[in-house]
Amino acid sequence: MKKKFNFVGILLGFCLSVIVFAGFTPTANAAKGPVLNKDRAPTDFSAQPLTTCSENPRFQARAAEAKTPKDIARFERYGKASCGDDGLPHLLIGPPIEPFGALLNRGHEGDLLIPGVMFIYIAGIIGWSGREYLRFSKTQKNPAEYEIIIDTAVAWQCIKKGAAWPLHAHREGKNGDLRENDDNVSLNGPR
């Protein structure tokens, strides 16, 4: 009888070899407490209110050590942020449930709101473009070939179309084309 190639087993064995070679120890055998964290900064939490970084003494001490123009500019930019008692800038996340939660933290949109929206938009472009490409490939004579060898001209068209994914998703959601009918979805197991 011929043995099958076990890719997962070989990959797992390779990963374990790398872990053992690198000197990682299992959690049960690892040192505990101060011995484990002797090279880390203390993480004692204190509920001190946030202050503007430019007024925080620990942040000022860090800023005084800046030597390059790039570092100085960075500390000037962070000087407008809110710092904790550790002298490090903290993110301000407003209460999203309240109707006027975003108005409470004006000026801090760049902390989380703008990067979060950009992440969702870019992920939507990727997802919608892939969906459009798969829809296109299903209309062709040999769909598997289009999935294996990507037609770049069609892929670019799908990406351009994917840039307007919020509008397309809204339109298809209203029409009922966004989701597949329950009758067309196969279920695993007994019904």
Backbone as CSV, one residue per row, in Angstrom:
resi,resn,N_x,N_y,N_z,CA_x,CA_y,CA_z,C_x,C_y,C_z
1,MET,0.845,-1.167,0.000,0.000,0.000,0.000,0.903,1.246,0.000
2,LYS,0.549,2.219,-0.824,1.340,3.431,-0.962,0.952,4.437,0.125
3,LYS,1.958,5.033,0.756,1.692,6.028,1.794,1.370,7.368,1.150
4,LYS,0.417,8.092,1.752,0.059,9.419,1.260,0.987,10.459,1.874
5,PHE,1.247,11.502,1.128,2.075,12.605,1.600,1.283,13.400,2.628
6,ASN,1.797,13.509,3.829,1.105,14.201,4.909,1.719,15.582,5.096
7,PHE,1.215,16.559,4.357,1.750,17.919,4.400,1.552,18.557,5.771
8,VAL,0.384,18.375,6.363,0.093,18.988,7.664,1.024,18.442,8.735
9,GLY,1.275,17.144,8.711,2.184,16.542,9.690,3.603,17.056,9.551
10,ILE,4.052,17.193,8.311,5.405,17.719,8.082,5.492,19.171,8.516
11,LEU,4.455,19.965,8.202,4.446,21.378,8.604,4.439,21.516,10.126
12,LEU,3.640,20.704,10.804,3.592,20.737,12.264,4.940,20.342,12.863
13,GLY,5.551,19.310,12.306,6.873,18.896,12.792,7.915,19.977,12.591
14,PHE,7.871,20.655,11.453,8.819,21.740,11.193,8.613,22.882,12.178
15,CYS,7.344,23.264,12.422,7.058,24.353,13.378,7.534,23.996,14.779
16,LEU,7.290,22.778,15.205,7.746,22.359,16.532,9.271,22.362,16.616
17,SER,9.943,21.965,15.539,11.412,21.990,15.527,11.934,23.405,15.676
18,VAL,11.305,24.341,14.980,11.722,25.748,15.074,11.510,26.262,16.484
19,ILE,10.382,25.905,17.093,10.083,26.365,18.455,11.103,25.803,19.437
20,VAL,11.411,24.524,19.325,12.387,23.913,20.228,13.772,24.509,19.993
21,PHE,14.149,24.690,18.735,15.467,25.253,18.415,15.600,26.683,18.931
22,ALA,14.503,27.459,18.869,14.552,28.849,19.322,14.609,28.954,20.840
23,GLY,14.336,27.881,21.537,14.460,27.898,22.991,13.196,28.269,23.725
24,PHE,12.059,28.202,23.073,10.809,28.479,23.762,10.518,27.336,24.710
25,THR,10.031,27.681,25.885,9.687,26.640,26.850,8.178,26.578,27.002
26,PRO,7.644,25.410,27.303,6.206,25.316,27.529,5.782,26.200,28.703
27,THR,4.555,26.617,28.688,4.046,27.511,29.728,4.151,26.887,31.109
28,ALA,3.956,25.590,31.215,4.019,24.921,32.520,5.416,25.011,33.123
29,ASN,6.464,25.036,32.278,7.831,25.077,32.779,8.409,26.494,32.835
30,ALA,7.672,27.468,32.377,8.177,28.839,32.308,8.293,29.435,33.705
31,ALA,9.217,30.362,33.845,9.369,31.058,35.118,8.140,31.915,35.366
32,LYS,7.859,32.161,36.638,6.655,32.909,36.986,7.027,34.212,37.687
33,GLY,6.110,35.172,37.592,6.219,36.416,38.342,7.355,37.305,37.910
34,PRO,8.044,37.908,38.878,9.085,38.887,38.575,10.244,38.317,37.759
35,VAL,10.530,37.036,37.918,11.626,36.434,37.168,11.299,36.454,35.678
36,LEU,10.051,36.167,35.335,9.627,36.146,33.942,9.640,37.544,33.338
37,ASN,9.251,38.535,34.101,9.074,39.884,33.572,10.148,40.862,34.034
38,LYS,11.354,40.386,34.305,12.366,41.283,34.852,12.804,42.350,33.861
39,ASP,12.691,42.093,32.554,13.125,43.076,31.566,11.982,43.939,31.047
40,ARG,10.776,43.776,31.570,9.633,44.538,31.104,9.336,45.699,32.045
41,ALA,8.737,46.719,31.484,8.330,47.872,32.294,7.187,47.465,33.209
42,PRO,7.078,48.082,34.362,5.976,47.741,35.262,4.639,48.102,34.630
43,THR,3.654,47.275,34.885,2.328,47.500,34.316,1.305,47.808,35.396
44,ASP,1.743,48.424,36.467,0.811,48.781,37.527,-0.164,49.819,36.991
45,PHE,-1.453,49.552,37.162,-2.469,50.454,36.644,-2.867,51.434,37.723
46,SER,-2.905,52.685,37.345,-3.438,53.700,38.243,-4.450,54.508,37.451
47,ALA,-5.543,54.800,38.048,-6.637,55.477,37.360,-6.455,56.987,37.410
48,GLN,-5.317,57.449,36.943,-5.082,58.890,36.887,-5.783,59.446,35.651
49,PRO,-6.289,60.654,35.741,-6.937,61.226,34.563,-5.905,61.539,33.477
50,LEU,-6.358,61.545,32.244,-5.481,61.870,31.133,-5.251,63.376,31.081
51,THR,-4.035,63.736,30.723,-3.695,65.154,30.566,-3.123,65.356,29.166
52,THR,-3.067,66.578,28.749,-2.448,66.874,27.469,-0.973,66.522,27.563
53,CYS,-0.454,65.848,26.552,0.924,65.358,26.606,1.929,66.490,26.795
54,SER,1.655,67.647,26.213,2.602,68.760,26.351,2.699,69.245,27.794
55,GLU,1.725,68.908,28.637,1.744,69.310,30.044,2.205,68.173,30.963
56,ASN,2.434,66.995,30.418,2.787,65.831,31.223,4.300,65.801,31.450
57,PRO,4.769,65.747,32.714,6.211,65.794,32.977,6.976,64.593,32.416
58,ARG,6.396,63.406,32.470,7.110,62.237,31.942,7.207,62.298,30.412
59,PHE,6.174,62.821,29.761,6.235,62.983,28.310,7.277,64.039,27.954
60,GLN,7.336,65.115,28.729,8.331,66.166,28.471,9.750,65.620,28.622
61,ALA,9.945,64.737,29.600,11.269,64.127,29.772,11.624,63.262,28.568
62,ARG,10.660,62.530,28.051,10.906,61.735,26.845,11.197,62.637,25.651
63,ALA,10.431,63.730,25.530,10.598,64.642,24.400,11.950,65.343,24.454
64,ALA,12.450,65.575,25.657,13.746,66.247,25.783,14.880,65.378,25.260
65,GLU,14.693,64.063,25.229,15.722,63.151,24.741,15.732,63.026,23.222
66,ALA,14.751,63.620,22.537,14.675,63.530,21.078,15.824,64.318,20.458
67,LYS,16.480,63.702,19.478,17.646,64.335,18.876,17.455,64.661,17.397
68,THR,16.823,63.769,16.658,16.674,63.990,15.218,15.460,64.874,14.944
69,PRO,15.457,65.593,13.839,14.290,66.424,13.499,13.005,65.608,13.357
70,LYS,13.136,64.365,12.896,11.964,63.501,12.758,11.360,63.190,14.131
71,ASP,12.216,62.891,15.106,11.732,62.611,16.459,11.131,63.856,17.101
72,ILE,11.760,64.983,16.896,11.246,66.234,17.468,9.872,66.543,16.893
73,ALA,9.704,66.361,15.575,8.400,66.602,14.950,7.351,65.638,15.484
74,ARG,7.751,64.388,15.714,6.813,63.397,16.237,6.358,63.791,17.646
75,PHE,7.282,64.213,18.483,6.900,64.610,19.842,6.044,65.867,19.828
76,GLU,6.292,66.776,18.880,5.433,67.960,18.773,4.014,67.555,18.371
77,ARG,3.912,66.589,17.462,2.596,66.122,17.019,1.881,65.405,18.167
78,TYR,2.605,64.555,18.907,1.999,63.850,20.027,1.729,64.772,21.206
79,GLY,2.322,65.949,21.224,2.083,66.891,22.313,0.633,67.311,22.412
80,LYS,-0.119,67.179,21.319,-1.531,67.543,21.319,-2.418,66.399,21.796
81,ALA,-1.865,65.203,21.897,-2.639,64.024,22.301,-2.845,64.016,23.810
82,SER,-3.560,63.029,24.294,-3.801,62.876,25.729,-2.890,61.780,26.267
83,CYS,-2.179,62.086,27.353,-1.237,61.148,27.948,-1.716,60.711,29.320
84,GLY,-1.334,59.491,29.681,-1.590,59.004,31.026,-0.425,59.368,31.926
85,ASP,-0.428,58.857,33.152,0.647,59.170,34.090,1.964,58.529,33.690
86,ASP,1.931,57.598,32.710,3.152,56.967,32.227,3.877,57.811,31.184
87,GLY,3.261,58.912,30.731,3.890,59.775,29.748,3.733,59.302,28.324
88,LEU,2.874,58.324,28.099,2.638,57.799,26.758,1.258,58.219,26.268
89,PRO,1.137,58.528,24.985,-0.176,58.906,24.442,-1.168,57.751,24.524
90,HIS,-2.420,58.073,24.801,-3.486,57.087,24.919,-4.566,57.385,23.890
91,LEU,-5.218,56.331,23.417,-6.329,56.497,22.498,-7.571,56.894,23.274
92,LEU,-8.349,57.785,22.696,-9.626,58.150,23.283,-10.723,57.575,22.406
93,ILE,-11.517,56.714,23.001,-12.610,56.097,22.268,-13.897,56.566,22.917
94,GLY,-14.674,57.313,22.158,-15.915,57.877,22.682,-16.992,56.821,22.830
95,PRO,-17.999,57.123,23.625,-19.103,56.171,23.783,-19.948,56.135,22.513
96,PRO,-19.944,54.998,21.805,-20.658,54.962,20.533,-22.168,54.818,20.671
97,ILE,-22.655,54.443,21.852,-24.083,54.195,22.015,-24.845,55.511,22.158
98,GLU,-24.256,56.457,22.823,-24.940,57.727,23.004,-25.089,58.429,21.657
99,PRO,-26.185,59.146,21.458,-26.373,59.780,20.150,-25.333,60.862,19.849
100,PHE,-24.771,61.465,20.863,-23.788,62.530,20.633,-22.409,62.128,21.139
101,GLY,-22.110,60.823,21.167,-20.834,60.327,21.676,-19.652,60.832,20.886
102,ALA,-19.804,60.961,19.567,-18.694,61.427,18.739,-18.386,62.892,19.007
103,LEU,-19.370,63.656,19.436,-19.138,65.078,19.692,-18.347,65.311,20.980
104,LEU,-18.340,64.324,21.889,-17.627,64.491,23.150,-16.118,64.503,22.965
105,ASN,-15.620,63.781,21.971,-14.181,63.650,21.775,-13.742,64.280,20.459
106,ARG,-14.225,65.446,20.160,-13.828,66.127,18.930,-12.324,66.358,18.949
107,GLY,-11.697,66.177,17.809,-10.256,66.347,17.711,-9.494,65.051,17.863
108,HIS,-10.173,63.971,18.222,-9.514,62.674,18.394,-10.020,61.658,17.376
109,GLU,-10.548,62.126,16.239,-11.058,61.214,15.222,-9.938,60.364,14.637
110,GLY,-8.741,60.886,14.574,-7.619,60.150,14.001,-7.109,59.032,14.881
111,ASP,-7.538,58.993,16.140,-7.085,57.933,17.035,-7.622,56.573,16.612
112,LEU,-8.913,56.486,16.359,-9.509,55.195,16.045,-10.566,55.274,14.950
113,LEU,-11.334,56.333,14.901,-12.462,56.405,13.976,-12.007,56.368,12.519
114,ILE,-11.112,57.239,12.135,-10.665,57.304,10.739,-9.913,56.032,10.334
115,PRO,-8.942,55.541,11.127,-8.293,54.282,10.722,-9.265,53.105,10.678
116,GLY,-10.231,53.072,11.575,-11.203,51.985,11.576,-12.076,51.997,10.339
117,VAL,-12.543,53.177,9.956,-13.370,53.292,8.752,-12.552,52.952,7.513
118,MET,-11.301,53.397,7.468,-10.446,53.079,6.323,-10.204,51.574,6.223
119,PHE,-9.997,50.912,7.355,-9.794,49.467,7.348,-11.020,48.758,6.796
120,ILE,-12.203,49.141,7.267,-13.432,48.498,6.801,-13.634,48.755,5.318
121,TYR,-13.347,49.975,4.851,-13.523,50.300,3.437,-12.573,49.484,2.561
122,ILE,-11.301,49.401,2.950,-10.322,48.656,2.148,-10.642,47.162,2.169
123,ALA,-11.037,46.638,3.326,-11.426,45.225,3.389,-12.650,44.970,2.522
124,GLY,-13.566,45.929,2.474,-14.735,45.800,1.610,-14.364,45.803,0.140
125,ILE,-13.398,46.636,-0.237,-12.938,46.651,-1.635,-12.380,45.279,-2.006
126,ILE,-11.563,44.727,-1.131,-10.961,43.416,-1.409,-12.048,42.347,-1.529
127,GLY,-12.973,42.340,-0.595,-14.030,41.336,-0.615,-14.957,41.477,-1.809
128,TRP,-15.373,42.707,-2.095,-16.303,42.925,-3.197,-15.637,42.628,-4.530
129,SER,-14.369,42.979,-4.665,-13.650,42.692,-5.910,-13.530,41.192,-6.129
130,GLY,-13.215,40.460,-5.089,-13.141,39.007,-5.199,-14.480,38.401,-5.561
131,ARG,-15.534,38.928,-4.963,-16.880,38.448,-5.256,-17.243,38.707,-6.714
132,GLU,-16.933,39.894,-7.214,-17.223,40.222,-8.611,-16.419,39.341,-9.560
133,TYR,-15.150,39.080,-9.206,-14.325,38.243,-10.071,-14.867,36.816,-10.122
134,LEU,-15.300,36.290,-8.981,-15.870,34.936,-8.966,-17.181,34.882,-9.744
135,ARG,-17.980,35.933,-9.638,-19.208,35.991,-10.431,-18.893,35.995,-11.921
136,PHE,-17.861,36.760,-12.303,-17.456,36.806,-13.701,-16.966,35.439,-14.154
137,SER,-16.155,34.797,-13.331,-15.575,33.506,-13.740,-16.654,32.442,-13.907
138,LYS,-17.748,32.531,-13.161,-18.832,31.550,-13.299,-19.555,31.677,-14.636
139,THR,-19.482,32.841,-15.268,-20.151,33.032,-16.549,-19.299,32.537,-17.719
140,GLN,-18.056,32.193,-17.471,-17.155,31.770,-18.545,-17.292,30.281,-18.819
141,LYS,-16.697,29.864,-19.941,-16.777,28.474,-20.379,-16.072,27.526,-19.403
142,ASN,-14.892,27.956,-18.900,-14.129,27.135,-17.966,-13.825,27.970,-16.718
143,PRO,-14.735,28.014,-15.741,-14.547,28.893,-14.577,-13.323,28.550,-13.730
144,ALA,-12.980,27.266,-13.646,-11.834,26.874,-12.819,-10.544,27.476,-13.363
145,GLU,-10.452,27.600,-14.666,-9.251,28.180,-15.268,-9.081,29.644,-14.874
146,TYR,-10.194,30.380,-14.793,-10.126,31.790,-14.389,-9.791,31.934,-12.909
147,GLU,-10.092,30.928,-12.118,-9.751,30.987,-10.698,-8.303,30.603,-10.455
148,ILE,-7.751,29.762,-11.317,-6.356,29.349,-11.154,-5.418,30.388,-11.754
149,ILE,-5.701,30.791,-12.993,-4.892,31.804,-13.674,-5.736,33.069,-13.743
150,ILE,-5.384,34.048,-12.958,-6.198,35.256,-12.837,-5.991,36.143,-14.058
151,ASP,-7.104,36.529,-14.654,-7.086,37.460,-15.776,-6.952,38.867,-15.194
152,THR,-5.775,39.472,-15.354,-5.504,40.751,-14.681,-6.368,41.887,-15.195
153,ALA,-6.706,41.870,-16.479,-7.559,42.941,-17.007,-8.933,42.901,-16.342
154,VAL,-9.490,41.714,-16.203,-10.792,41.571,-15.540,-10.660,41.878,-14.053
155,ALA,-9.551,41.458,-13.452,-9.346,41.707,-12.021,-9.293,43.211,-11.742
156,TRP,-8.616,43.973,-12.613,-8.549,45.425,-12.417,-9.932,46.058,-12.560
157,GLN,-10.727,45.561,-13.488,-12.092,46.074,-13.631,-12.904,45.781,-12.374
158,CYS,-12.714,44.601,-11.825,-13.427,44.230,-10.595,-12.982,45.102,-9.417
159,ILE,-11.687,45.422,-9.362,-11.190,46.277,-8.279,-11.771,47.677,-8.418
160,LYS,-11.824,48.193,-9.643,-12.415,49.524,-9.850,-13.883,49.528,-9.452
161,LYS,-14.585,48.459,-9.788,-15.985,48.344,-9.404,-16.114,48.181,-7.893
162,GLY,-15.144,47.507,-7.284,-15.168,47.286,-5.838,-14.979,48.547,-5.032
163,ALA,-14.419,49.603,-5.639,-14.225,50.859,-4.911,-15.552,51.486,-4.506
164,ALA,-16.608,51.167,-5.229,-17.937,51.695,-4.892,-18.778,50.630,-4.186
165,TRP,-18.125,49.740,-3.442,-18.844,48.627,-2.827,-19.943,49.048,-1.868
166,PRO,-19.830,50.147,-1.103,-20.949,50.477,-0.213,-22.242,50.766,-0.988
167,LEU,-22.097,51.445,-2.142,-23.280,51.739,-2.950,-23.859,50.474,-3.571
168,HIS,-22.996,49.627,-4.096,-23.459,48.374,-4.690,-24.116,47.479,-3.637
169,ALA,-23.527,47.396,-2.463,-24.083,46.555,-1.398,-25.450,47.072,-0.965
170,HIS,-25.586,48.383,-0.870,-26.875,48.964,-0.480,-27.936,48.658,-1.534
171,ARG,-27.578,48.838,-2.806,-28.526,48.579,-3.889,-28.919,47.101,-3.930
172,GLU,-27.934,46.208,-3.832,-28.248,44.786,-3.874,-28.994,44.329,-2.631
173,GLY,-28.737,44.980,-1.504,-29.484,44.646,-0.294,-30.947,45.007,-0.422
174,LYS,-31.215,46.146,-1.068,-32.611,46.551,-1.281,-33.309,45.637,-2.287
175,ASN,-32.574,45.221,-3.332,-33.165,44.364,-4.361,-33.316,42.924,-3.901
176,GLY,-32.569,42.512,-2.885,-32.591,41.130,-2.432,-31.565,40.257,-3.141
177,ASP,-30.642,40.871,-3.895,-29.624,40.104,-4.612,-28.363,39.888,-3.788
178,LEU,-28.238,40.538,-2.646,-27.006,40.473,-1.863,-26.819,39.094,-1.232
179,ARG,-27.900,38.504,-0.771,-27.823,37.202,-0.101,-28.485,36.137,-0.974
180,GLU,-28.011,34.924,-0.834,-28.579,33.794,-1.562,-29.860,33.354,-0.872
181,ASN,-30.811,32.854,-1.637,-32.052,32.344,-1.052,-31.743,31.136,-0.167
182,ASP,-32.517,30.969,0.895,-32.298,29.856,1.812,-32.460,28.510,1.117
183,ASP,-33.308,28.442,0.099,-33.515,27.173,-0.613,-32.287,26.746,-1.392
184,ASN,-31.441,27.699,-1.780,-30.256,27.396,-2.579,-29.014,27.084,-1.736
185,VAL,-29.125,27.186,-0.422,-27.987,26.939,0.456,-28.090,25.520,0.984
186,SER,-27.045,24.726,0.741,-27.063,23.348,1.224,-26.643,23.315,2.683
187,LEU,-27.264,22.446,3.425,-26.961,22.295,4.852,-26.220,20.998,5.072
188,ASN,-25.271,20.993,5.959,-24.569,19.773,6.330,-25.343,19.099,7.451
189,GLY,-25.433,17.813,7.385,-26.093,17.076,8.455,-27.555,16.855,8.159
190,PRO,-28.252,16.283,9.132,-29.680,15.967,8.930,-30.527,17.230,8.915
191,ARG,-31.620,17.169,8.161,-32.527,18.322,8.072,-33.796,18.066,8.820
